[in-house]
Amino acid sequence: MIKPKRPRLRRLLYAVLAIVVAATGVLVAQVATADSSRVDVKPATYRSPAYNAPMLHVKVASLTVNVSAGQAAYVNSNLRFGNATTRILVDSQLECFNSKGTSVRKLLRAQNVYAAGSGSLSKVSLTTRFLLPSKTAASFRCDLSLWTRSLGDAGRVSLTSGFVELAGKYRGTTQAATTSRALVSAGKPAWTPSVKGSASVPGESGLWQAPSGTKSLSVFGDFQLTTCYGKDKPPCPETANDKKGSSVRTTLVATQFKKDGSVCKTSTVSDDTRIQQYVHHQPVYLHNAKVPVVTGSGCVPVFSIYAKHQLRAYHPYYIHGRSEDALISVIPV
């Protein structure tokens, strides 16, 4: 009797797994897995359940990340969606687990994708990224997955491309995240999140100090924002259901101080976004790739780093917390 070759059996097993759907709504699919620095996602089309049904959850890639003591891994991912048959919610979730299988970091980004013919909204790109620090040498498994559900009757949506990668390993990093929702309304901006530290100068405390010898900082700011309309979820006040949405400005601020407490230099990047009512919630991604660490003229490597959120027009909006949190990541480079 001739035994089947292993590769053939493996392909057969994957083919079976790819069509199995658990009763909980979790699809068991073929998952790209690797110990390399990047794993690409295989394009596929999924059925999005009707609005009153549980969301479909599919793990699409898995990456192993190893770090030395005191290092932080920068884990970056992206999923792109399109070809929706109706208005469909899509989420990209990145979750990392330690060697014991305990979840140590989870982040989710979400947006609605529309049927073809709806312009730019018929294609959605979701980036999910964070720093994964460890005090000891450690190994992590980072899973990239999607969630989807129709906002009406059941439909279909395509995952057109995606990846998860280890974008680098660094020392001396820091990050800050929101823990609850923060409302932004006319004349009432919000400053969140804010990087915390133990450094101080006259008149300022709780500042973050860059590691000795740092020449510049790479600062990321990613924020999940939701416009308020009608009788929306807290913390939204009741607002008109007039399809105006929110016109918002998001600014990532990094201010370096002098030893006397005065400002040495402020570096900013901003994004002006119109959150449409029918989109409702969308991410904003900011990156200041090179914040200089100035020396001389009394400047010290001590910073206040935060995000400022302003309503420019129309309805209030809020910044997400918890697993959809606003997140600032700081990497000395």
Backbone hydrogen bonds, N-H to C=O, Kabsch-Sander energy under -0.5 kcal/mol:
donor,donor_aa,acceptor,acceptor_aa,energy
3,K,1,M,-0.5
9,L,5,K,-1.7
10,R,6,R,-2.8
11,R,7,P,-2.3
12,L,8,R,-2.2
13,L,9,L,-2.6
14,Y,10,R,-2.5
15,A,11,R,-2.0
16,V,12,L,-1.8
17,L,13,L,-2.7
18,A,14,Y,-2.2
19,I,16,V,-1.4
20,V,17,L,-1.4
20,V,28,V,-0.6
21,V,19,I,-0.5
22,A,26,V,-2.1
25,G,22,A,-1.9
27,L,25,G,-0.6
27,L,57,H,-2.3
28,V,20,V,-1.9
29,A,27,L,-0.9
32,A,60,V,-1.2
34,A,62,S,-1.3
39,V,164,V,-2.8
41,V,162,G,-2.8
44,A,159,L,-1.7
46,Y,157,V,-3.0
48,S,46,Y,-0.6
48,S,155,G,-2.7
51,Y,152,G,-2.5
53,A,50,A,-2.1
56,L,148,T,-2.6
57,H,25,G,-1.7
58,V,146,L,-2.7
59,K,27,L,-0.6
60,V,58,V,-0.5
60,V,144,L,-2.5
61,A,144,L,-1.6
62,S,32,A,-2.8
63,L,142,C,-2.6
64,T,34,A,-2.0
65,V,140,F,-3.0
67,V,138,A,-2.7
70,G,134,S,-1.7
71,Q,68,S,-2.1
72,A,170,Y,-2.6
73,A,132,L,-2.2
74,Y,168,G,-2.9
75,V,73,A,-0.8
75,V,130,F,-2.4
76,N,74,Y,-0.5
76,N,165,E,-2.4
77,S,128,T,-1.2
78,N,163,F,-2.2
79,L,126,L,-2.2
80,R,161,S,-2.6
81,F,124,V,-2.9
82,G,158,S,-2.0
84,A,114,Y,-0.6
85,T,156,R,-2.0
88,I,86,T,-0.6
88,I,113,V,-2.8
89,L,149,R,-2.9
90,V,111,Q,-2.4
91,D,147,W,-2.5
92,S,109,R,-2.9
93,Q,145,S,-2.9
94,L,107,L,-2.7
95,E,143,D,-2.4
96,C,105,R,-2.7
97,F,141,R,-2.5
98,N,102,T,-2.4
101,G,98,N,-2.2
104,V,96,C,-2.8
105,R,96,C,-1.3
107,L,94,L,-2.3
108,L,323,S,-2.5
109,R,92,S,-2.3
111,Q,90,V,-2.1
113,V,88,I,-3.4
114,Y,121,L,-2.3
116,A,84,A,-1.0
118,S,115,A,-1.1
121,L,118,S,-1.0
122,S,119,G,-1.9
123,K,120,S,-1.6
124,V,81,F,-2.0
126,L,79,L,-3.0
127,T,125,S,-0.5
128,T,77,S,-1.7
130,F,75,V,-2.1
132,L,73,A,-3.0
134,S,71,Q,-2.0
138,A,67,V,-2.1
140,F,65,V,-3.2
141,R,97,F,-2.2
142,C,63,L,-3.3
142,C,140,F,-0.5
143,D,95,E,-3.2
143,D,141,R,-0.6
144,L,61,A,-2.8
145,S,93,Q,-2.6
146,L,58,V,-2.8
147,W,91,D,-1.6
148,T,56,L,-1.8
149,R,89,L,-1.7
150,S,49,P,-3.2
151,L,87,R,-2.5
155,G,48,S,-2.1
157,V,46,Y,-2.3
158,S,82,G,-2.9
159,L,44,A,-3.3
160,T,80,R,-2.0
160,T,158,S,-0.8
161,S,80,R,-1.1
163,F,78,N,-2.1
164,V,39,V,-2.1
165,E,76,N,-3.0
166,L,37,S,-3.4
167,A,74,Y,-2.7
167,A,165,E,-0.9
168,G,74,Y,-0.6
170,Y,72,A,-2.5
174,T,330,V,-1.7
176,A,328,I,-2.4
178,T,326,A,-1.8
182,A,319,I,-1.7
184,V,317,Y,-3.4
185,S,188,K,-1.4
188,K,185,S,-2.4
190,A,309,H,-1.9
192,T,190,A,-0.6
192,T,307,A,-1.0
195,V,305,I,-3.0
197,G,206,G,-1.0
199,A,207,L,-2.4
201,V,204,E,-2.3
204,E,201,V,-2.7
207,L,199,A,-2.6
208,W,303,F,-2.5
210,A,208,W,-0.5
210,A,301,P,-2.4
214,T,211,P,-1.9
217,L,291,V,-2.1
218,S,331,I,-2.9
219,V,217,L,-0.6
219,V,288,N,-2.6
220,F,218,S,-0.5
220,F,329,S,-2.7
221,G,286,L,-2.8
222,D,327,L,-2.6
223,F,284,V,-2.7
225,L,223,F,-0.6
225,L,282,Q,-2.4
226,T,318,Y,-2.1
227,T,280,H,-2.6
228,C,316,P,-2.3
230,G,239,T,-0.6
232,D,230,G,-1.2
236,C,233,K,-2.0
239,T,230,G,-1.9
242,D,240,A,-1.2
246,S,275,I,-2.0
247,S,313,A,-2.4
248,V,246,S,-0.6
248,V,273,T,-3.3
249,R,310,Q,-2.5
250,T,271,D,-2.6
251,T,308,K,-2.6
252,L,269,V,-3.0
253,V,251,T,-0.6
253,V,306,Y,-3.1
254,A,267,S,-2.3
255,T,304,S,-2.8
256,Q,254,A,-0.5
256,Q,265,K,-3.3
257,F,302,V,-2.0
258,K,262,S,-3.2
259,K,298,G,-2.6
261,G,258,K,-2.0
264,C,256,Q,-2.9
265,K,256,Q,-1.5
267,S,254,A,-2.9
269,V,252,L,-1.4
271,D,250,T,-2.1
273,T,248,V,-2.6
273,T,271,D,-0.5
275,I,246,S,-3.1
275,I,273,T,-0.7
276,Q,274,R,-0.9
279,V,276,Q,-0.7
280,H,276,Q,-2.9
281,H,279,V,-2.6
282,Q,225,L,-2.5
284,V,223,F,-2.7
286,L,221,G,-2.9
288,N,219,V,-2.9
289,A,287,H,-0.8
291,V,217,L,-3.1
293,V,215,K,-2.4
294,V,292,P,-0.9
299,C,296,G,-2.0
300,V,257,F,-2.4
302,V,300,V,-2.4
303,F,208,W,-3.4
304,S,255,T,-2.3
305,I,303,F,-0.5
306,Y,253,V,-2.1
307,A,193,P,-1.5
308,K,251,T,-2.8
309,H,190,A,-3.0
310,Q,249,R,-2.5
312,R,247,S,-3.1
312,R,310,Q,-0.6
313,A,247,S,-1.5
315,H,245,G,-2.4
317,Y,184,V,-2.1
318,Y,226,T,-2.4
319,I,182,A,-2.6
320,H,224,Q,-2.6
324,E,321,G,-1.5
325,D,322,R,-1.5
326,A,320,H,-1.0
327,L,222,D,-2.9
328,I,176,A,-2.8
329,S,220,F,-2.0
330,V,174,T,-3.2
331,I,218,S,-2.4
333,V,216,S,-2.7
